[in-house]
Amino acid sequence: MWKIVNIKLTKLCCVCKHWWDPGSSALRPKNTGDFWEFEFSARRTCTVRKTPQPSWGYCLKFERKDF
């Protein structure tokens, strides 16, 4: 299921550069500026925690990806 999020205002794992998704397969732009869709059920490995994290997760080591 895909959800919509404002990437400038959120600190979700799917927008964090530590969430290992090199092809950004779980994140795609919408037709308006800062709003993007993300795959809610996606899980990728966090390079900080070294464990799989859900796309909707969050932690204090958040760093936004460069878009």
N, C-alpha and C positions, 0 to 999 in steps of 0.2 A: 504494500500500500504506500503510495507516495503522499507526502505532506508538504505544505508550503511554509517557508520560513524566510525572514529577512536576515540575510547573512551579516549585515552590519550591526544588528542588535542582539544576536544570539551567541551563545557559547556552547553549542552542541558539538559533540565529537565529530560529526560529519563535516564540519567546517574547520576543524582543527588540523594543523599541519602534522601533528603527531599521530593522527589516525591514518594508518597505512592503506591508502586507496590511490595508487599511482595514476590510474586512468580516470579517476573521479567517476566511476561507474555508478555510485550511489548518490550522486549529486548532479543536477542539471539546471541550467538557467531557465527561468520563466521569461515571458516576453516583456517584463517590466523591470528595469534597474536592479535593485538590490534583492528582489524576491527570487528565490530558487526553490526547487523541489528536491526532497531527499527521500530515499527509500527507508521507510520507518523500520523495516525488519532486517536491514543489513547489519552485519557484524564484521568488523575488521580488527586487526591487531593494533593496539596502541604501542608506539615505540617507547613511551615513557614507562607505562605499567607492565609492558611485555605480556599482556593478556588480551583476548578478544573483547572488544567493547561494542555496545550497540550504537547505532548512528545517533540516537536520541540521548545518549549518555553525556556526562559532563564532569570535568574535574578542575582543580585549581591550577593545573599546568597548561591551561588553554592558551594557544597561540593561533591566530587566524591565518588560514592559507592565503597565499597571494593569488588573486583572481585577475 
